[in-house]
Amino acid sequence: MTTKPQESEQKTQSSKAIEWGNVRKGFVRSPALVHQLKFLEEHNHQFDYVAIRPYPEPDQGIIMQNALARMMFQAMFHRAICRPAPLEILKIYELLESSAAEIQGYGRAGMKKQLKKEFGYDIDELKKTRDTRDLSPITLDEIQRVKDDIKKYHLK
């Protein structure tokens, strides 16, 4: 009797692995990152990212208003949730920074703290040692994935 729930659990995990991409061997998604991904799924991907605010404040969804920024964000986010990606995390912060600054009681400090919980990187340390100009270019496959996601979740 216990095999059926395990089988359905495995199917659920594998279908999510397909949606979010397979993680590179040795990479483990943090509980905070898993929470972020679940939140995005629960809200049918209507947001690009969710600022998780301290209780009792409500969490706040962030939607990239610029199409190019959205494409860049999505490509960097998909890289970062599947492998160690310090440059991508720094670029994610740069893309979210102005939205985070507008969220009362959260701000840039809240975004830095959240990204550290999710990905394990200190943004201020990354800024000292990394330059996002060294990022690998977005590939055609990444562009196609973003296009497919936008069609699937945002153009209904």
Backbone as JSON, one array per atom type, in Angstrom:
{
  "sequence": "MTTKPQESEQKTQSSKAIEWGNVRKGFVRSPALVHQLKFLEEHNHQFDYVAIRPYPEPDQGIIMQNALARMMFQAMFHRAICRPAPLEILKIYELLESSAAEIQGYGRAGMKKQLKKEFGYDIDELKKTRDTRDLSPITLDEIQRVKDDIKKYHLK",
  "N": [[0.8, -1.21, 0.0], [1.98, 1.25, 0.62], [3.52, 1.86, -1.55], [2.21, 3.2, -3.65], [1.73, 6.02, -2.88], [4.43, 6.79, -2.78], [5.22, 6.38, -5.43], [3.58, 8.29, -6.73], [4.58, 10.55, -5.53], [7.18, 10.54, -6.56], [6.6, 10.94, -9.28], [5.49, 13.51, -9.15], [7.72, 14.96, -8.21], [9.48, 14.51, -10.35], [8.09, 15.71, -12.47], [8.11, 18.37, -11.68], [10.84, 18.74, -11.71], [11.29, 18.74, -14.41], [9.87, 21.04, -15.2], [11.22, 23.11, -13.79], [13.79, 22.59, -14.43], [16.58, 20.35, -14.45], [18.65, 19.73, -11.69], [22.13, 20.32, -11.37], [24.53, 17.79, -10.74], [25.29, 17.34, -7.36], [24.42, 19.84, -6.61], [22.17, 21.4, -4.43], [18.95, 22.48, -3.87], [18.06, 25.08, -1.72], [15.94, 25.17, 1.26], [14.62, 27.66, 1.32], [14.73, 28.43, -1.37], [13.25, 26.37, -2.56], [10.81, 27.0, -1.41], [10.31, 29.47, -2.67], [10.01, 28.61, -5.35], [7.77, 26.97, -5.09], [5.9, 28.89, -4.33], [5.79, 30.47, -6.65], [4.73, 28.57, -8.41], [2.22, 28.07, -7.16], [0.95, 30.45, -7.64], [0.57, 30.35, -10.29], [2.66, 31.2, -11.9], [2.38, 33.94, -12.31], [3.92, 35.93, -11.38], [7.32, 37.12, -11.66], [9.1, 36.9, -9.63], [9.04, 36.53, -6.07], [8.91, 38.62, -3.34], [9.61, 37.77, -0.18], [8.23, 38.71, 2.67], [8.68, 39.77, 6.11], [6.63, 38.33, 8.64], [3.99, 40.18, 10.06], [3.57, 41.11, 7.52], [2.38, 41.06, 4.13], [3.55, 38.87, 1.52], [5.11, 39.92, -1.55], [4.57, 39.98, -4.98], [6.72, 40.28, -7.8], [6.87, 41.68, -10.95], [8.52, 41.79, -13.93], [8.68, 44.65, -15.87], [9.81, 45.38, -18.24], [10.43, 43.85, -21.31], [12.92, 42.85, -22.19], [14.4, 42.86, -19.83], [12.88, 41.01, -18.42], [13.35, 38.68, -19.92], [16.11, 38.38, -19.54], [16.17, 38.13, -16.71], [14.64, 35.76, -16.32], [16.22, 33.84, -17.69], [18.61, 33.98, -16.17], [17.62, 33.24, -13.66], [16.69, 30.62, -14.11], [19.14, 29.37, -14.65], [20.39, 29.71, -12.16], [18.82, 28.23, -10.36], [19.48, 25.69, -10.84], [22.17, 25.13, -10.61], [25.35, 26.0, -9.04], [25.74, 29.46, -9.19], [27.1, 32.2, -9.08], [27.53, 34.67, -10.54], [25.15, 34.9, -11.95], [23.34, 35.16, -9.85], [24.1, 37.63, -8.84], [23.4, 39.22, -11.05], [20.64, 38.77, -11.05], [20.0, 40.07, -8.64], [20.68, 42.72, -9.39], [18.72, 43.16, -11.34], [16.38, 43.0, -9.85], [16.66, 44.9, -7.91], [15.66, 47.67, -8.0], [12.89, 47.28, -7.84], [12.72, 45.98, -5.37], [13.58, 48.02, -3.68], [11.37, 49.66, -3.58], [9.57, 48.37, -1.98], [8.01, 48.65, 0.96], [9.44, 48.27, 4.16], [11.05, 46.2, 3.39], [12.94, 46.47, 1.1], [16.26, 46.99, -0.35], [17.98, 45.69, 1.4], [16.37, 43.64, 2.4], [16.01, 42.14, 0.06], [18.65, 41.32, -0.46], [19.09, 39.71, 1.78], [17.14, 37.73, 1.41], [17.95, 36.56, -1.05], [20.37, 35.52, -0.21], [19.5, 33.53, 1.59], [18.16, 31.89, -0.2], [20.05, 31.19, -2.2], [22.59, 31.19, -1.1], [24.62, 33.05, -1.41], [26.38, 36.02, -0.58], [25.44, 39.13, -1.44], [26.8, 41.61, -1.27], [29.45, 40.76, -0.99], [29.76, 39.42, -3.42], [29.59, 41.59, -5.15], [32.01, 42.83, -4.67], [33.86, 41.09, -5.74], [33.07, 40.08, -8.21], [31.92, 40.53, -11.62], [29.2, 41.3, -13.55], [29.46, 41.6, -16.23], [30.95, 39.54, -17.08], [29.29, 37.41, -17.48], [28.07, 34.45, -19.09], [26.81, 34.54, -22.38], [23.27, 34.68, -23.12], [21.77, 31.77, -24.28], [20.38, 30.41, -27.36], [18.64, 28.33, -26.75], [17.93, 29.03, -24.12], [16.57, 31.43, -24.61], [14.43, 30.45, -26.09], [13.2, 28.87, -24.13], [12.36, 30.83, -22.3], [10.59, 32.25, -23.96], [8.69, 30.21, -24.38], [7.77, 29.85, -21.74], [6.63, 32.38, -21.26], [4.57, 32.4, -23.17], [3.1, 30.22, -22.2], [2.35, 30.92, -19.55], [1.72, 33.67, -19.42], [0.4, 34.72, -21.64], [-2.57, 34.41, -22.09]],
  "CA": [[0.0, 0.0, 0.0], [2.78, 2.47, 0.71], [4.24, 2.14, -2.79], [1.5, 4.16, -4.5], [2.09, 7.42, -2.59], [5.81, 7.03, -3.16], [5.25, 6.51, -6.88], [3.02, 9.59, -7.12], [5.54, 11.56, -5.07], [8.27, 10.56, -7.53], [6.1, 11.56, -10.49], [5.37, 14.94, -8.88], [9.06, 15.52, -8.17], [10.09, 14.51, -11.67], [7.44, 16.7, -13.32], [8.63, 19.68, -11.27], [12.22, 18.81, -12.18], [11.22, 19.11, -15.82], [9.44, 22.43, -15.29], [12.23, 24.02, -13.27], [15.11, 22.18, -14.91], [17.26, 19.37, -13.61], [19.79, 20.31, -10.97], [23.45, 19.74, -11.63], [24.96, 16.85, -9.71], [25.92, 17.96, -6.19], [23.72, 21.08, -6.25], [20.96, 21.16, -3.66], [18.14, 23.69, -3.69], [17.82, 25.4, -0.31], [14.52, 25.24, 1.61], [14.08, 28.98, 0.92], [14.55, 28.42, -2.83], [12.12, 25.48, -2.81], [9.62, 27.79, -1.04], [10.12, 30.44, -3.76], [9.51, 27.9, -6.52], [6.39, 26.56, -4.79], [5.09, 30.11, -4.35], [5.59, 30.81, -8.06], [3.8, 27.57, -8.96], [0.89, 28.28, -6.58], [0.38, 31.65, -8.25], [0.54, 30.09, -11.73], [3.76, 31.93, -12.56], [1.99, 35.29, -12.7], [5.02, 36.81, -10.97], [8.66, 36.66, -12.0], [9.79, 36.63, -8.36], [8.22, 36.94, -4.93], [9.61, 39.14, -2.17], [9.06, 37.15, 1.02], [8.35, 39.74, 3.71], [8.5, 39.27, 7.48], [5.27, 38.29, 9.18], [2.7, 39.9, 9.44], [3.46, 41.77, 6.21], [2.14, 40.11, 3.03], [4.58, 38.73, 0.49], [4.78, 40.75, -2.69], [5.05, 39.51, -6.27], [7.42, 41.24, -8.65], [6.73, 41.39, -12.38], [9.41, 42.62, -14.75], [7.88, 45.43, -16.81], [10.55, 45.48, -19.49], [10.53, 42.51, -21.91], [14.32, 42.42, -22.22], [14.76, 42.56, -18.44], [12.19, 39.76, -18.07], [14.07, 37.58, -20.55], [17.39, 38.23, -18.83], [15.89, 37.61, -15.38], [14.22, 34.35, -16.41], [17.38, 33.03, -18.06], [19.52, 33.92, -15.02], [16.94, 32.51, -12.6], [16.72, 29.19, -14.46], [20.51, 28.89, -14.43], [20.72, 29.74, -10.73], [18.09, 27.23, -9.58], [19.95, 24.36, -11.24], [23.61, 24.95, -10.4], [25.96, 27.17, -8.41], [25.78, 30.49, -10.23], [27.26, 33.5, -8.41], [27.32, 35.81, -11.44], [23.73, 34.97, -12.26], [22.68, 35.68, -8.65], [24.39, 39.06, -8.82], [22.57, 39.84, -12.08], [19.27, 38.72, -10.53], [19.89, 41.17, -7.69], [20.67, 43.98, -10.14], [17.43, 43.29, -12.02], [15.31, 43.14, -8.86], [17.02, 45.93, -6.93], [14.77, 48.83, -7.96], [11.58, 46.83, -7.33], [12.88, 45.71, -3.94], [13.72, 49.3, -2.98], [10.04, 50.26, -3.45], [8.73, 47.58, -1.07], [8.16, 49.18, 2.32], [9.8, 47.29, 5.17], [11.81, 45.13, 2.75], [14.04, 47.2, 0.48], [17.43, 46.29, -0.89], [18.5, 44.8, 2.44], [15.51, 42.45, 2.41], [16.31, 41.35, -1.13], [19.95, 40.68, -0.25], [18.91, 38.67, 2.79], [16.37, 36.65, 0.8], [18.79, 35.86, -2.02], [21.37, 34.72, 0.52], [18.8, 32.34, 2.08], [17.79, 31.03, -1.32], [21.16, 30.73, -3.03], [23.8, 31.05, -0.3], [25.64, 34.04, -1.75], [26.28, 37.36, -0.03], [25.45, 40.06, -2.58], [27.86, 42.61, -1.1], [30.72, 40.09, -1.29], [29.81, 39.2, -4.87], [29.86, 42.89, -5.8], [33.43, 43.14, -4.51], [34.74, 40.14, -6.43], [32.52, 39.6, -9.49], [31.42, 41.52, -12.55], [28.2, 40.63, -14.38], [29.86, 41.66, -17.65], [31.59, 38.26, -17.38], [28.28, 36.37, -17.66], [27.95, 33.78, -20.39], [25.65, 35.06, -23.11], [22.06, 33.86, -23.12], [21.77, 30.89, -25.45], [19.11, 30.3, -28.09], [17.78, 27.43, -25.97], [17.39, 29.8, -23.01], [15.59, 32.36, -25.16], [13.24, 29.67, -26.43], [12.54, 28.48, -22.87], [11.67, 32.03, -21.79], [9.45, 32.47, -24.85], [7.68, 29.18, -24.09], [7.19, 30.16, -20.43], [5.76, 33.55, -21.4], [3.37, 31.95, -23.88], [2.34, 29.29, -21.36], [1.85, 31.5, -18.31], [1.38, 35.09, -19.44], [-0.39, 35.11, -22.8], [-3.77, 33.56, -22.11]],
  "C": [[0.84, 1.27, 0.0], [3.51, 2.79, -0.59], [3.53, 3.16, -3.67], [1.79, 5.62, -4.15], [3.53, 7.73, -2.99], [5.94, 7.22, -4.66], [4.72, 7.86, -7.32], [3.93, 10.72, -6.68], [6.67, 11.69, -6.08], [7.82, 11.23, -8.82], [5.99, 13.07, -10.32], [6.75, 15.59, -8.88], [9.67, 15.57, -9.56], [9.42, 15.52, -12.59], [7.9, 18.11, -12.95], [10.07, 19.84, -11.73], [12.25, 19.23, -13.64], [10.86, 20.59, -15.96], [10.55, 23.39, -14.88], [13.63, 23.69, -13.76], [15.75, 21.21, -13.93], [18.48, 20.01, -12.97], [21.07, 19.57, -11.34], [23.85, 18.87, -10.45], [25.7, 17.59, -8.59], [25.26, 19.26, -5.74], [22.42, 20.72, -5.54], [20.22, 22.49, -3.52], [17.84, 23.87, -2.21], [16.32, 25.36, -0.01], [13.88, 26.57, 1.2], [13.84, 29.03, -0.59], [13.38, 27.51, -3.2], [10.81, 26.22, -2.49], [9.3, 28.81, -2.14], [9.49, 29.75, -4.98], [8.07, 27.44, -6.31], [5.45, 27.76, -4.85], [4.78, 30.51, -5.79], [4.61, 29.85, -8.72], [2.37, 27.81, -8.46], [0.19, 29.49, -7.2], [0.46, 31.58, -9.78], [1.53, 30.96, -12.5], [3.36, 33.34, -12.99], [3.04, 36.32, -12.29], [6.33, 36.24, -11.49], [9.41, 36.23, -10.74], [8.86, 37.1, -7.25], [9.13, 37.39, -3.79], [8.91, 38.58, -0.94], [9.31, 38.12, 2.18], [8.13, 39.13, 5.09], [7.03, 39.32, 7.9], [5.07, 39.51, 10.07], [2.51, 40.54, 8.06], [3.21, 40.73, 5.12], [3.33, 40.04, 2.08], [4.15, 39.53, -0.73], [5.41, 40.21, -3.97], [5.7, 40.64, -7.05], [7.28, 40.77, -10.09], [7.65, 42.34, -13.13], [8.57, 43.33, -15.82], [8.51, 45.52, -18.19], [10.77, 44.07, -20.05], [11.97, 41.98, -21.92], [14.79, 42.06, -20.81], [14.12, 41.24, -18.0], [12.94, 38.57, -18.66], [15.39, 37.32, -19.84], [17.16, 37.62, -17.45], [15.56, 36.12, -15.43], [15.39, 33.44, -16.76], [18.34, 32.88, -16.88], [18.91, 33.08, -13.89], [16.98, 31.0, -12.88], [18.12, 28.61, -14.33], [20.77, 28.7, -12.93], [19.99, 28.67, -9.91], [18.54, 25.81, -9.89], [21.43, 24.1, -10.97], [24.16, 26.14, -9.61], [26.2, 28.24, -9.47], [25.93, 31.89, -9.63], [27.05, 34.71, -9.32], [25.85, 36.0, -11.76], [22.95, 35.54, -11.07], [22.91, 37.19, -8.55], [23.54, 39.8, -9.87], [21.1, 39.85, -11.66], [19.05, 39.88, -9.55], [19.81, 42.51, -8.42], [19.31, 44.22, -10.81], [16.27, 43.53, -11.06], [15.48, 44.34, -7.93], [16.04, 47.1, -6.87], [13.38, 48.46, -7.47], [11.64, 46.59, -5.83], [12.92, 47.01, -3.14], [12.36, 49.96, -2.74], [9.14, 49.53, -2.46], [9.01, 48.02, 0.36], [8.46, 48.05, 3.3], [10.61, 46.13, 4.63], [13.08, 45.7, 2.14], [15.16, 46.33, -0.04], [17.99, 45.3, 0.13], [17.69, 43.51, 2.52], [15.79, 41.54, 1.23], [17.64, 40.62, -0.98], [19.84, 39.51, 0.71], [18.18, 37.46, 2.18], [17.21, 35.86, -0.2], [19.86, 35.02, -1.34], [20.73, 33.44, 1.06], [18.53, 31.36, 0.94], [18.99, 30.4, -2.01], [22.5, 30.62, -2.3], [24.9, 32.05, -0.6], [25.34, 35.38, -1.11], [26.46, 38.36, -1.17], [26.58, 41.08, -2.46], [29.24, 42.01, -1.38], [30.85, 39.83, -2.79], [30.15, 40.49, -5.61], [31.34, 43.24, -5.74], [34.32, 42.29, -5.43], [34.28, 39.72, -7.82], [32.03, 40.77, -10.33], [30.45, 40.83, -13.5], [28.5, 40.76, -15.87], [30.55, 40.37, -18.07], [30.6, 37.11, -17.54], [28.37, 35.73, -19.03], [26.73, 34.35, -21.09], [24.45, 34.11, -22.99], [22.06, 33.05, -24.41], [20.41, 30.91, -26.15], [18.13, 29.38, -27.36], [17.14, 28.17, -24.79], [16.33, 30.79, -23.49], [14.31, 31.61, -25.5], [12.48, 29.25, -25.18], [11.76, 29.66, -22.3], [10.44, 32.32, -22.64], [8.32, 31.48, -24.56], [6.99, 29.45, -22.76], [6.24, 31.35, -20.52], [4.47, 33.18, -22.1], [2.48, 31.12, -22.96], [1.66, 29.98, -20.19], [1.32, 32.92, -18.42], [0.52, 35.53, -20.61], [-1.6, 34.19, -22.93], [-4.94, 34.3, -22.67]]
}
